Amino acid sequence: MWATPLIEWYTNNKRDLPWRSSSNPYHIMVCEFMAQQTQIATLIPYYSRWLDTFPRLEDVANADEDRILKCWEGLGYYSRARNLQKACQVIVNQHKGNLPENPDELMALPGIGPYIAAAIASIAFNVPIAVVDGNVLRVMARFYGLRDDIGKEKTKQALQRRLNQDIKQYPPSDFNQGLMELGATVCTPKAPNCGGCPLAVTCYAKNMNETETLPIKSKKKPIPHHTIVVGIIKNNHGKVLITKRKKNQLLGGLWEFPGGKVEENETIEDALTREIKEEVALDIAIESFACKVNHAYSHFKITMHAYICIATDTNPLHCTSADAHEWVTLSELNRFAFPKANNKIIAHLIAENQLA
């Protein structure tokens, strides 16, 4: 069958990645949560640090959420971290600390959909269920000569059914990891290395000269851009204000400098004054411009303008759009988990000594 050379290739050519030396289902679950929307090179240090900090599943379940988010800081998509902790708590409370082997039971856990469930079940427990991610979709669309849009759910489901039949004849872990590894290292989106591919002899796209036209995928819509302004607000004690985002917000549970989106026909300075008043009920005086940061998320981009400000009143804070607030010194900021754009601002403040 077609996958025999694939598995032989994978056995001889797979990258030496830290999770591949572990058969611990918890380790595999951590890897799969982190691997969503994340490059492998970025993932590796986070994976190692996570297991050093939380060596057991129970450690995650019992940890303070701020500690969870601080360990995840910089990896992005923070709902993954919160869901990973929730999943660990369910596993401890309902499964006696043991990950379920059944994909349907895995999908009942927070943050686990069909992809992660299939990955954990097949890699940790050798359950014969195919993993269909972007790499697998690309490899198989070229191999089979699929003309359907791989961005559509019905295409993924059809390929899932097809591979679920094929995988029954092979070791599930090697089958799935072989396809993902092939897509990551050989059958790449641009200029695939067909000369190094174990499936090249029977690959439709290779034999029909269509490696650059397959797979077919509809173009994404243009990514919107937002202008954001935040205030580094100082008080009379040499401390600055940070607020904690609500859990149901994007980047929920992380700390940030207060501020928000600049509306149409509004100056950046006016937007800052308005946002601070709306968010924490403070009147401020803008002292100076600090820096500008560009950052991209999955569905939008931002330019964040940071201004150093002074709180001009002593009224108690009233947080209307945050779960908590703290007045902290610059040296204390590293105790809190911040989004990457805020961390860039902090690095600039420290480097330029702007709060001295």
Contacts in CASP RR format, 6 or more apart in sequence:
PFRMAT RR
TARGET T0000
AUTHOR 0000-0000-0000
METHOD contacts of the structure
MODEL  1
MWATPLIEWYTNNKRDLPWRSSSNPYHIMVCEFMAQQTQIATLIPYYSRW
LDTFPRLEDVANADEDRILKCWEGLGYYSRARNLQKACQVIVNQHKGNLP
ENPDELMALPGIGPYIAAAIASIAFNVPIAVVDGNVLRVMARFYGLRDDI
GKEKTKQALQRRLNQDIKQYPPSDFNQGLMELGATVCTPKAPNCGGCPLA
VTCYAKNMNETETLPIKSKKKPIPHHTIVVGIIKNNHGKVLITKRKKNQL
LGGLWEFPGGKVEENETIEDALTREIKEEVALDIAIESFACKVNHAYSHF
KITMHAYICIATDTNPLHCTSADAHEWVTLSELNRFAFPKANNKIIAHLI
AENQLA
1 166 0 8 1.000
1 169 0 8 1.000
1 170 0 8 1.000
2 143 0 8 1.000
2 166 0 8 1.000
2 199 0 8 1.000
2 202 0 8 1.000
3 166 0 8 1.000
3 169 0 8 1.000
3 170 0 8 1.000
3 175 0 8 1.000
4 170 0 8 1.000
5 198 0 8 1.000
5 199 0 8 1.000
6 175 0 8 1.000
6 178 0 8 1.000
6 179 0 8 1.000
6 182 0 8 1.000
6 198 0 8 1.000
6 199 0 8 1.000
7 170 0 8 1.000
7 171 0 8 1.000
7 174 0 8 1.000
7 175 0 8 1.000
7 178 0 8 1.000
8 198 0 8 1.000
9 178 0 8 1.000
9 182 0 8 1.000
9 198 0 8 1.000
10 174 0 8 1.000
10 177 0 8 1.000
10 178 0 8 1.000
10 181 0 8 1.000
10 182 0 8 1.000
11 174 0 8 1.000
13 181 0 8 1.000
13 185 0 8 1.000
14 20 0 8 1.000
14 177 0 8 1.000
14 178 0 8 1.000
14 181 0 8 1.000
15 40 0 8 1.000
15 181 0 8 1.000
15 185 0 8 1.000
17 40 0 8 1.000
17 44 0 8 1.000
18 44 0 8 1.000
18 47 0 8 1.000
18 48 0 8 1.000
19 27 0 8 1.000
19 28 0 8 1.000
19 30 0 8 1.000
19 31 0 8 1.000
19 47 0 8 1.000
20 177 0 8 1.000
22 28 0 8 1.000
23 124 0 8 1.000
24 124 0 8 1.000
25 98 0 8 1.000
25 99 0 8 1.000
25 120 0 8 1.000
25 124 0 8 1.000
25 125 0 8 1.000
26 56 0 8 1.000
26 57 0 8 1.000
26 99 0 8 1.000
27 51 0 8 1.000
28 119 0 8 1.000
28 120 0 8 1.000
28 123 0 8 1.000
28 124 0 8 1.000
29 57 0 8 1.000
29 84 0 8 1.000
29 87 0 8 1.000
29 99 0 8 1.000
29 116 0 8 1.000
29 120 0 8 1.000
29 124 0 8 1.000
30 47 0 8 1.000
30 50 0 8 1.000
30 51 0 8 1.000
30 84 0 8 1.000
31 43 0 8 1.000
31 47 0 8 1.000
32 116 0 8 1.000
32 119 0 8 1.000
32 120 0 8 1.000
33 80 0 8 1.000
33 81 0 8 1.000
33 83 0 8 1.000
33 84 0 8 1.000
33 111 0 8 1.000
33 116 0 8 1.000
34 43 0 8 1.000
34 46 0 8 1.000
34 47 0 8 1.000
34 50 0 8 1.000
34 75 0 8 1.000
34 80 0 8 1.000
35 43 0 8 1.000
36 77 0 8 1.000
36 80 0 8 1.000
36 115 0 8 1.000
36 116 0 8 1.000
37 76 0 8 1.000
37 77 0 8 1.000
37 298 0 8 1.000
38 75 0 8 1.000
38 76 0 8 1.000
38 77 0 8 1.000
40 184 0 8 1.000
42 75 0 8 1.000
43 75 0 8 1.000
46 72 0 8 1.000
46 75 0 8 1.000
49 71 0 8 1.000
50 71 0 8 1.000
50 72 0 8 1.000
53 59 0 8 1.000
53 67 0 8 1.000
53 71 0 8 1.000
54 60 0 8 1.000
54 63 0 8 1.000
54 71 0 8 1.000
57 88 0 8 1.000
57 91 0 8 1.000
57 92 0 8 1.000
57 97 0 8 1.000
57 99 0 8 1.000
58 88 0 8 1.000
58 92 0 8 1.000
58 97 0 8 1.000
60 68 0 8 1.000
60 84 0 8 1.000
60 85 0 8 1.000
60 88 0 8 1.000
61 85 0 8 1.000
61 88 0 8 1.000
61 89 0 8 1.000
61 91 0 8 1.000
61 92 0 8 1.000
63 85 0 8 1.000
65 82 0 8 1.000
65 85 0 8 1.000
65 253 0 8 1.000
66 253 0 8 1.000
66 336 0 8 1.000
66 337 0 8 1.000
68 81 0 8 1.000
68 82 0 8 1.000
68 84 0 8 1.000
68 85 0 8 1.000
69 78 0 8 1.000
69 81 0 8 1.000
69 82 0 8 1.000
69 253 0 8 1.000
69 254 0 8 1.000
69 337 0 8 1.000
70 335 0 8 1.000
70 336 0 8 1.000
70 337 0 8 1.000
71 81 0 8 1.000
72 78 0 8 1.000
72 80 0 8 1.000
72 81 0 8 1.000
72 337 0 8 1.000
73 254 0 8 1.000
73 337 0 8 1.000
73 338 0 8 1.000
73 343 0 8 1.000
74 339 0 8 1.000
74 340 0 8 1.000
74 343 0 8 1.000
75 81 0 8 1.000
76 339 0 8 1.000
76 340 0 8 1.000
77 298 0 8 1.000
78 251 0 8 1.000
78 252 0 8 1.000
78 253 0 8 1.000
78 254 0 8 1.000
79 111 0 8 1.000
79 252 0 8 1.000
80 111 0 8 1.000
82 247 0 8 1.000
82 252 0 8 1.000
82 253 0 8 1.000
83 110 0 8 1.000
83 111 0 8 1.000
83 112 0 8 1.000
84 111 0 8 1.000
86 109 0 8 1.000
86 110 0 8 1.000
86 111 0 8 1.000
87 109 0 8 1.000
87 110 0 8 1.000
87 111 0 8 1.000
87 112 0 8 1.000
90 109 0 8 1.000
90 110 0 8 1.000
91 97 0 8 1.000
91 98 0 8 1.000
91 99 0 8 1.000
91 100 0 8 1.000
91 109 0 8 1.000
99 106 0 8 1.000
99 120 0 8 1.000
99 124 0 8 1.000
100 106 0 8 1.000
100 109 0 8 1.000
101 121 0 8 1.000
101 124 0 8 1.000
101 125 0 8 1.000
101 127 0 8 1.000
102 121 0 8 1.000
102 127 0 8 1.000
103 114 0 8 1.000
103 117 0 8 1.000
103 118 0 8 1.000
103 121 0 8 1.000
103 127 0 8 1.000
103 129 0 8 1.000
104 117 0 8 1.000
106 112 0 8 1.000
106 113 0 8 1.000
106 116 0 8 1.000
106 117 0 8 1.000
106 120 0 8 1.000
106 121 0 8 1.000
107 113 0 8 1.000
107 114 0 8 1.000
107 117 0 8 1.000
112 120 0 8 1.000
114 132 0 8 1.000
114 160 0 8 1.000
115 131 0 8 1.000
115 132 0 8 1.000
115 133 0 8 1.000
117 129 0 8 1.000
118 129 0 8 1.000
118 130 0 8 1.000
118 131 0 8 1.000
118 132 0 8 1.000
118 176 0 8 1.000
119 131 0 8 1.000
119 176 0 8 1.000
121 127 0 8 1.000
121 129 0 8 1.000
122 128 0 8 1.000
122 129 0 8 1.000
122 130 0 8 1.000
122 131 0 8 1.000
122 167 0 8 1.000
122 172 0 8 1.000
122 173 0 8 1.000
122 175 0 8 1.000
122 176 0 8 1.000
123 172 0 8 1.000
123 173 0 8 1.000
123 176 0 8 1.000
123 177 0 8 1.000
126 171 0 8 1.000
126 172 0 8 1.000
126 173 0 8 1.000
127 172 0 8 1.000
128 164 0 8 1.000
128 167 0 8 1.000
128 168 0 8 1.000
128 172 0 8 1.000
129 164 0 8 1.000
129 167 0 8 1.000
129 172 0 8 1.000
130 136 0 8 1.000
130 160 0 8 1.000
130 163 0 8 1.000
130 164 0 8 1.000
130 166 0 8 1.000
130 167 0 8 1.000
130 175 0 8 1.000
130 176 0 8 1.000
131 176 0 8 1.000
131 179 0 8 1.000
131 180 0 8 1.000
132 156 0 8 1.000
132 159 0 8 1.000
132 160 0 8 1.000
132 163 0 8 1.000
133 180 0 8 1.000
134 150 0 8 1.000
135 179 0 8 1.000
135 180 0 8 1.000
135 182 0 8 1.000
135 183 0 8 1.000
135 184 0 8 1.000
135 187 0 8 1.000
136 159 0 8 1.000
136 163 0 8 1.000
136 176 0 8 1.000
136 179 0 8 1.000
136 180 0 8 1.000
136 183 0 8 1.000
137 150 0 8 1.000
137 151 0 8 1.000
137 155 0 8 1.000
137 156 0 8 1.000
137 159 0 8 1.000
137 215 0 8 1.000
138 150 0 8 1.000
138 183 0 8 1.000
138 187 0 8 1.000
138 189 0 8 1.000
138 215 0 8 1.000
139 179 0 8 1.000
139 182 0 8 1.000
139 183 0 8 1.000
139 187 0 8 1.000
139 199 0 8 1.000
140 146 0 8 1.000
140 159 0 8 1.000
140 162 0 8 1.000
140 163 0 8 1.000
140 179 0 8 1.000
141 150 0 8 1.000
141 205 0 8 1.000
141 214 0 8 1.000
141 215 0 8 1.000
141 216 0 8 1.000
142 187 0 8 1.000
142 192 0 8 1.000
142 203 0 8 1.000
142 204 0 8 1.000
142 205 0 8 1.000
142 206 0 8 1.000
142 210 0 8 1.000
142 211 0 8 1.000
142 214 0 8 1.000
142 215 0 8 1.000
143 199 0 8 1.000
143 202 0 8 1.000
143 203 0 8 1.000
143 204 0 8 1.000
143 205 0 8 1.000
144 204 0 8 1.000
145 204 0 8 1.000
145 205 0 8 1.000
145 208 0 8 1.000
145 210 0 8 1.000
145 214 0 8 1.000
146 155 0 8 1.000
146 159 0 8 1.000
146 214 0 8 1.000
146 215 0 8 1.000
146 216 0 8 1.000
147 216 0 8 1.000
148 154 0 8 1.000
148 155 0 8 1.000
148 158 0 8 1.000
148 216 0 8 1.000
149 155 0 8 1.000
149 216 0 8 1.000
149 217 0 8 1.000
149 218 0 8 1.000
150 156 0 8 1.000
150 215 0 8 1.000
150 216 0 8 1.000
150 217 0 8 1.000
151 217 0 8 1.000
151 218 0 8 1.000
152 218 0 8 1.000
166 175 0 8 1.000
167 175 0 8 1.000
167 176 0 8 1.000
182 197 0 8 1.000
182 198 0 8 1.000
182 199 0 8 1.000
186 192 0 8 1.000
186 193 0 8 1.000
186 196 0 8 1.000
186 197 0 8 1.000
187 193 0 8 1.000
187 197 0 8 1.000
190 212 0 8 1.000
192 211 0 8 1.000
194 200 0 8 1.000
194 203 0 8 1.000
194 206 0 8 1.000
194 211 0 8 1.000
197 203 0 8 1.000
197 206 0 8 1.000
200 206 0 8 1.000
204 210 0 8 1.000
204 214 0 8 1.000
205 211 0 8 1.000
205 213 0 8 1.000
205 214 0 8 1.000
223 296 0 8 1.000
223 299 0 8 1.000
223 300 0 8 1.000
223 301 0 8 1.000
224 299 0 8 1.000
224 300 0 8 1.000
224 301 0 8 1.000
225 300 0 8 1.000
225 301 0 8 1.000
225 302 0 8 1.000
225 303 0 8 1.000
226 261 0 8 1.000
226 262 0 8 1.000
226 300 0 8 1.000
226 301 0 8 1.000
226 302 0 8 1.000
226 303 0 8 1.000
227 261 0 8 1.000
227 262 0 8 1.000
227 268 0 8 1.000
227 302 0 8 1.000
227 303 0 8 1.000
227 305 0 8 1.000
228 259 0 8 1.000
228 260 0 8 1.000
228 261 0 8 1.000
228 262 0 8 1.000
228 302 0 8 1.000
228 303 0 8 1.000
228 304 0 8 1.000
228 305 0 8 1.000
228 341 0 8 1.000
229 259 0 8 1.000
229 260 0 8 1.000
229 262 0 8 1.000
229 268 0 8 1.000
229 271 0 8 1.000
229 272 0 8 1.000
229 275 0 8 1.000
229 304 0 8 1.000
229 305 0 8 1.000
229 306 0 8 1.000
229 307 0 8 1.000
230 256 0 8 1.000
230 257 0 8 1.000
230 258 0 8 1.000
230 259 0 8 1.000
230 260 0 8 1.000
230 272 0 8 1.000
230 304 0 8 1.000
230 305 0 8 1.000
230 306 0 8 1.000
230 307 0 8 1.000
230 342 0 8 1.000
230 345 0 8 1.000
231 257 0 8 1.000
231 258 0 8 1.000
231 259 0 8 1.000
231 272 0 8 1.000
231 276 0 8 1.000
231 284 0 8 1.000
231 306 0 8 1.000
231 307 0 8 1.000
231 308 0 8 1.000
231 309 0 8 1.000
232 240 0 8 1.000
232 257 0 8 1.000
232 290 0 8 1.000
232 306 0 8 1.000
232 307 0 8 1.000
232 308 0 8 1.000
232 309 0 8 1.000
232 345 0 8 1.000
232 349 0 8 1.000
232 355 0 8 1.000
233 240 0 8 1.000
233 241 0 8 1.000
233 257 0 8 1.000
233 258 0 8 1.000
233 276 0 8 1.000
233 282 0 8 1.000
233 284 0 8 1.000
233 309 0 8 1.000
233 310 0 8 1.000
233 311 0 8 1.000
234 240 0 8 1.000
234 287 0 8 1.000
234 308 0 8 1.000
234 309 0 8 1.000
234 310 0 8 1.000
234 311 0 8 1.000
234 355 0 8 1.000
235 241 0 8 1.000
235 311 0 8 1.000
235 327 0 8 1.000
237 327 0 8 1.000
238 329 0 8 1.000
238 355 0 8 1.000
239 327 0 8 1.000
239 328 0 8 1.000
239 329 0 8 1.000
240 257 0 8 1.000
240 327 0 8 1.000
240 328 0 8 1.000
240 329 0 8 1.000
240 330 0 8 1.000
240 355 0 8 1.000
241 257 0 8 1.000
241 258 0 8 1.000
241 280 0 8 1.000
241 282 0 8 1.000
241 311 0 8 1.000
241 317 0 8 1.000
241 325 0 8 1.000
241 326 0 8 1.000
241 327 0 8 1.000
242 255 0 8 1.000
242 256 0 8 1.000
242 257 0 8 1.000
242 258 0 8 1.000
242 325 0 8 1.000
242 326 0 8 1.000
242 328 0 8 1.000
242 333 0 8 1.000
242 336 0 8 1.000
243 255 0 8 1.000
243 256 0 8 1.000
243 257 0 8 1.000
243 258 0 8 1.000
243 279 0 8 1.000
243 280 0 8 1.000
243 319 0 8 1.000
243 322 0 8 1.000
243 324 0 8 1.000
243 325 0 8 1.000
244 253 0 8 1.000
244 254 0 8 1.000
244 255 0 8 1.000
244 256 0 8 1.000
244 322 0 8 1.000
244 323 0 8 1.000
244 324 0 8 1.000
244 325 0 8 1.000
244 326 0 8 1.000
245 251 0 8 1.000
245 252 0 8 1.000
245 253 0 8 1.000
245 254 0 8 1.000
245 255 0 8 1.000
245 256 0 8 1.000
245 322 0 8 1.000
245 323 0 8 1.000
246 252 0 8 1.000
246 253 0 8 1.000
246 321 0 8 1.000
246 322 0 8 1.000
246 323 0 8 1.000
247 253 0 8 1.000
247 323 0 8 1.000
250 297 0 8 1.000
251 339 0 8 1.000
253 323 0 8 1.000
253 337 0 8 1.000
254 337 0 8 1.000
254 338 0 8 1.000
254 339 0 8 1.000
254 342 0 8 1.000
255 326 0 8 1.000
255 336 0 8 1.000
255 337 0 8 1.000
255 338 0 8 1.000
255 342 0 8 1.000
256 338 0 8 1.000
256 339 0 8 1.000
256 342 0 8 1.000
257 306 0 8 1.000
257 342 0 8 1.000
257 345 0 8 1.000
258 275 0 8 1.000
258 276 0 8 1.000
258 279 0 8 1.000
258 280 0 8 1.000
258 322 0 8 1.000
259 272 0 8 1.000
259 275 0 8 1.000
259 276 0 8 1.000
259 279 0 8 1.000
260 271 0 8 1.000
260 275 0 8 1.000
260 279 0 8 1.000
261 271 0 8 1.000
262 268 0 8 1.000
262 271 0 8 1.000
263 271 0 8 1.000
266 274 0 8 1.000
268 305 0 8 1.000
269 286 0 8 1.000
269 307 0 8 1.000
272 284 0 8 1.000
272 286 0 8 1.000
272 307 0 8 1.000
272 309 0 8 1.000
273 284 0 8 1.000
273 286 0 8 1.000
276 282 0 8 1.000
276 284 0 8 1.000
276 309 0 8 1.000
277 283 0 8 1.000
278 320 0 8 1.000
278 321 0 8 1.000
279 319 0 8 1.000
279 320 0 8 1.000
279 321 0 8 1.000
279 322 0 8 1.000
280 317 0 8 1.000
280 318 0 8 1.000
280 319 0 8 1.000
280 320 0 8 1.000
280 322 0 8 1.000
280 325 0 8 1.000
281 315 0 8 1.000
281 317 0 8 1.000
281 318 0 8 1.000
281 320 0 8 1.000
282 311 0 8 1.000
282 313 0 8 1.000
282 315 0 8 1.000
282 317 0 8 1.000
283 311 0 8 1.000
283 312 0 8 1.000
283 313 0 8 1.000
284 309 0 8 1.000
284 310 0 8 1.000
284 311 0 8 1.000
284 312 0 8 1.000
285 309 0 8 1.000
285 310 0 8 1.000
285 312 0 8 1.000
286 307 0 8 1.000
286 308 0 8 1.000
286 309 0 8 1.000
287 307 0 8 1.000
287 308 0 8 1.000
287 309 0 8 1.000
287 310 0 8 1.000
288 307 0 8 1.000
288 308 0 8 1.000
288 354 0 8 1.000
289 305 0 8 1.000
289 306 0 8 1.000
289 307 0 8 1.000
289 308 0 8 1.000
290 306 0 8 1.000
290 307 0 8 1.000
290 308 0 8 1.000
290 345 0 8 1.000
290 348 0 8 1.000
290 349 0 8 1.000
290 354 0 8 1.000
291 306 0 8 1.000
291 344 0 8 1.000
291 345 0 8 1.000
291 348 0 8 1.000
291 349 0 8 1.000
291 352 0 8 1.000
292 303 0 8 1.000
292 304 0 8 1.000
292 305 0 8 1.000
292 306 0 8 1.000
293 303 0 8 1.000
293 304 0 8 1.000
293 306 0 8 1.000
293 341 0 8 1.000
293 344 0 8 1.000
293 345 0 8 1.000
293 348 0 8 1.000
294 301 0 8 1.000
294 302 0 8 1.000
294 303 0 8 1.000
294 304 0 8 1.000
295 301 0 8 1.000
295 302 0 8 1.000
295 304 0 8 1.000
295 340 0 8 1.000
295 341 0 8 1.000
295 344 0 8 1.000
296 302 0 8 1.000
302 341 0 8 1.000
304 341 0 8 1.000
304 345 0 8 1.000
306 345 0 8 1.000
306 348 0 8 1.000
308 354 0 8 1.000
308 355 0 8 1.000
317 325 0 8 1.000
319 325 0 8 1.000
326 336 0 8 1.000
328 335 0 8 1.000
328 336 0 8 1.000
330 346 0 8 1.000
330 349 0 8 1.000
330 350 0 8 1.000
330 355 0 8 1.000
333 346 0 8 1.000
338 346 0 8 1.000
348 354 0 8 1.000
349 355 0 8 1.000
END
